[in-house]
Amino acid sequence: MPKTDAGRERRKSIEAWLDAGAGSCVLRCPEIARMVQDSLLRFHGERYRLFAWCIMPNHVHVLVEPIMPLSCIVKSWK
């Protein structure tokens, strides 16, 4: 997390922008959102334990417990 007040404010601004649905919103399309969900569920129990997820129009929130390095997991999602 940013350590300066300016960094915190920038982060809040970015989060507000994302939550407002700004930018590319390809995940609003049900077929694409389903592909993302299927991808997250594919390695549940193998690479990570998936506890919760929320597919927003322009980003995804995921709560996992990694079984392998988190960097490898995120790379496979991208």
Secondary structure, 3 states (H helix, E strand, C coil): CCCCHHHHHHHHHHHHHHHCCCCCCHHHCHHHHHHHHHHHHHCECCCEEEEEEEECCCCEEEEEEECCCHHHHHHHHC
